[in-house]
Amino acid sequence: MEALDAVIRGGTVVMPGEVAAADVGISSGKIAAIAERIIPQGTAEVIDAEGHLVMAGVVDMHVHFNEPNFGHWEGFASGSAALAAGGCTAYADMPLNGCPPTVNLAALQEKIRLAAGESAVDYAFWGGLVPGNLDRLEELASAGVIAFKAFMSNPGGVHEGRFREVDPDTLYAGMRRIAAFGGLLALHAESEPLTSRLAELSRARGHTDAAAFAASRPPEAELSAVEEALAMAADAGCRLHFVHISTPEAVERLAAAKRRGLDVSVETCPHYLTLTEEDMASLGPAAKCAPPLRSAGRRELLWERVLGGEIDLIASDHSPCPKEMKTAPGLTYFDAWGGIAGAQNSLELMLEEGWVKRGVPLPLLSKLLSSAPARRFGLYPRKGEIALGFDADIAIVNPRADYTLAERDLLHRHKHNPYIGKHFSCRVVRTLCRGRTVYMERLGIVQSGGGCLLKPGK
């Protein structure tokens, strides 16, 4: 065998459809060999993985890093460090919360400039669909955005020129244009008329706690928006991706749409598979998100949909902010920033809650976290699997760790997180991106700024 740059030796390798004891050989940033025993000549590095899981790096297609001009919320350096510490090797940055948002070519070019030399792992960018930018969609696609994002409800925001939700006419017109050049549109699916009316009624009655917030964004708001979008997409011929779906009922409607032949995909998030609406009250605004957390019963039904193959992928929806926007005195639950900062925890949470507690097979979890997002967003066959010729993007996990997540463990900029204090029995101990070790337990980030820009394939 030719000389390799590195061999990951003695691990339990999670591959598509199987888990096997094997060594993994790496050459020029690619996976060059997978065998029971690799004894190459001149190998530069041998990485001992005995007793550990060797998994494909997570491909997180839903994070908010907020540059330009809001890097004090989260920037490429700090956000990608947290991802690397969680076994993530590629991500896509959403188009909102930065100022300006990524809704035209100039804004995208500024994002690309700011990320260069800052990200620890590989990255891609979303474009946005908002009122007034229909003529900018094709230029964004040509420049390499991974897909487009639109909101059917008010996304919030704090600066002039912030990202806006689409009205029905803009949404339909955007679908027609995106379909014309073969693009993909992702939707935050909640009914703005329903959620805004319920929120207004709740505030008027003086009900502003966690339970009132959850009640103002009921499952019906998600279902109504999903059905509206599906009807438009069927007519427009547009491929759709539904982000952070929170209810099993919506998953069922989307599964039925797939059976009718619509090209749609379904994403959920670790927080919907881990936390419940009761946690919103006990943990406070660190657990606030939209759609809100649901009941324990709906959480378990989501896990059933995972096992049934009706959920296509899992993404973090890392949505950070300064701590005072969650905890400042006098803030009601409605006023606190809505977003969970969970970029670092996705893989460990899904191993703990899925594999350890519920017996979800490791290849299925790896598919949901890695290969399925890579396939859906045009990064496959470069990313997403431990297979010959793929990038050597690898997370090495200790399956017998015993630790409790503490604030000091978090590498993202602002250390609020609903999982602080949670016990884990699985822990990422090393992350490799294109064969480079970027993170090691106890050392932290050991190579920063080496991530490269990714663009979708045909």
C-alpha positions, 0 to 999 in steps of 0.5 A, spaced: 500 500 500 502 506 498 504 511 503 498 515 507 498 521 511 494 518 517 491 512 519 485 512 524 486 505 527 482 500 531 475 504 531 468 502 530 467 505 523 460 507 522 458 507 514 452 507 510 448 501 512 453 497 517 458 498 523 464 495 522 471 494 526 476 497 521 482 502 520 481 508 515 487 511 511 487 518 509 491 521 503 491 528 501 485 529 505 481 524 502 479 517 505 484 512 501 483 506 504 478 502 509 480 495 511 480 491 517 488 492 518 492 497 514 499 497 515 502 502 510 509 504 509 511 511 511 505 513 514 506 520 518 501 519 523 497 513 527 491 515 530 488 510 536 481 510 535 480 503 539 474 503 543 471 509 539 466 510 534 469 513 527 463 517 524 462 521 518 463 529 520 456 532 521 454 536 515 449 542 519 445 545 514 442 550 518 446 555 522 446 563 524 453 566 524 450 573 523 456 576 520 457 582 517 456 587 523 453 582 528 459 578 529 458 580 536 452 575 536 456 570 533 462 570 528 465 565 523 471 563 528 467 562 534 461 559 531 465 554 527 469 552 533 463 550 536 461 546 530 468 542 530 468 541 537 461 537 536 464 533 530 461 537 525 466 538 519 461 542 514 455 547 515 451 552 511 450 559 514 443 562 513 442 569 510 438 573 515 441 576 522 447 579 518 446 586 516 445 586 510 442 579 510 444 575 504 439 577 499 443 579 493 450 578 490 454 584 494 451 581 500 454 574 499 460 577 496 461 580 503 459 574 507 465 570 503 470 575 504 469 575 512 469 567 512 475 566 508 481 564 513 476 564 519 472 558 519 475 552 522 471 547 518 468 547 511 462 552 509 457 554 504 452 560 504 444 560 503 441 566 499 434 569 501 428 570 498 424 576 501 420 581 498 423 585 492 429 581 491 426 576 485 430 579 480 436 577 484 435 570 485 438 567 479 445 571 480 445 568 487 444 561 485 450 562 479 454 565 485 454 558 488 449 559 494 447 552 497 439 554 496 434 559 498 430 561 505 424 564 506 420 565 512 412 565 512 412 568 519 415 574 522 423 572 523 424 578 528 430 582 527 433 588 530 436 592 525 434 596 519 433 593 512 432 586 516 430 580 513 423 580 512 417 574 511 414 573 504 407 575 502 403 569 498 404 573 492 412 573 493 412 566 495 409 563 489 413 568 484 419 566 488 418 558 487 416 559 480 423 563 479 427 558 483 424 552 479 426 555 473 433 554 474 433 548 478 434 551 485 431 549 492 427 553 497 427 552 504 421 555 508 420 557 515 413 554 515 408 558 521 402 562 519 403 569 520 396 571 521 395 566 526 401 567 530 401 574 530 393 574 532 394 569 538 400 573 540 397 579 540 391 576 544 396 573 549 399 580 551 393 584 551 391 579 557 397 579 560 399 572 559 407 573 557 410 567 560 413 560 556 406 557 556 403 563 553 408 563 548 408 556 546 400 557 545 401 563 541 404 558 536 400 552 536 401 546 531 396 548 527 400 554 525 405 549 522 400 545 519 397 551 516 403 554 513 406 547 510 399 545 507 399 552 503 406 552 501 405 545 498 399 547 494 403 553 491 409 548 490 405 543 486 403 548 481 410 552 481 414 545 480 419 548 486 423 543 490 422 545 497 425 543 504 422 545 510 426 547 516 425 545 523 419 541 523 416 541 530 410 536 530 409 529 527 402 531 524 406 536 519 411 530 518 405 526 516 403 531 511 409 532 508 410 524 507 403 524 504 406 530 499 412 525 497 408 519 496 404 524 491 410 525 487 412 532 490 420 533 491 420 535 498 424 534 504 423 534 512 428 537 517 427 537 524 432 539 530 435 536 536 431 540 541 425 538 538 427 531 539 430 532 546 426 537 550 419 539 551 414 545 552 415 544 560 423 545 559 421 552 556 419 554 563 424 550 567 430 552 563 427 559 561 429 563 555 435 559 553 430 554 551 425 559 547 425 557 539 420 558 533 416 553 532 416 552 540 418 546 543 412 541 543 409 536 548 413 529 551 408 525 547 409 529 540 417 528 541 416 521 542 412 521 535 417 525 532 422 519 534 417 514 531 417 518 524 425 518 525 425 511 525 420 510 520 424 514 515 419 520 514 424 525 517 430 526 512 435 530 516 437 533 522 440 540 523 442 544 529 438 551 527 444 554 531 441 561 533 445 565 538 445 572 541 448 576 547 446 573 553 442 579 555 437 578 550 435 572 553 436 574 561 435 582 561 431 584 567 424 585 565 424 581 559 418 577 558 418 570 554 415 574 548 420 579 548 426 574 549 430 573 543 428 566 540 433 561 538 437 556 541 444 556 541 446 548 540 451 548 534 456 544 539 451 539 541 447 535 535 452 529 535 452 528 542 445 529 543 443 524 538 447 519 540 445 520 547 437 520 546 437 516 539 442 511 540 443 510 547 436 511 550 432 509 544 436 504 540 436 508 534 441 504 529 448 508 528 448 508 520 441 511 521 443 517 525 449 518 521 445 518 515 440 524 518 446 528 520 451 527 515 449 523 508 442 526 507 444 533 508 450 532 503 445 529 498 440 534 499 444 540 498 449 538 493 455 536 497 455 529 495 459 525 494 464 529 496 461 530 503 457 526 508 460 518 508 466 514 510 467 511 504 473 511 499 474 518 495 470 522 500 473 528 504 476 525 510 471 529 514 471 524 521 468 525 528 471 520 533 467 519 539 468 516 546 461 512 547 463 511 554 464 518 556 461 520 562 461 528 563 456 533 564 456 539 560 458 545 563 458 553 560 466 552 560 465 547 555 462 551 550 466 554 544 460 559 541 461 566 543 455 567 548 455 561 553 447 560 554 445 553 552 439 549 554 443 543 555 448 546 560 447 541 566 445 535 562 449 528 563 452 525 556 455 518 556 458 520 549 463 525 547 467 527 541 474 527 542 477 529 535 474 532 529 478 531 522 476 536 516 479 533 510 484 529 514 486 535 518 485 535 525 481 541 527 479 539 534 481 535 540 478 534 547 482 537 552 486 541 547 480 545 544 481 548 537 488 546 534 487 548 527 483 554 525 481 558 519 482 552 514 475 551 512 474 552 505 468 555 501 463 549 498 458 550 492 453 545 490 454 540 485 449 539 479 
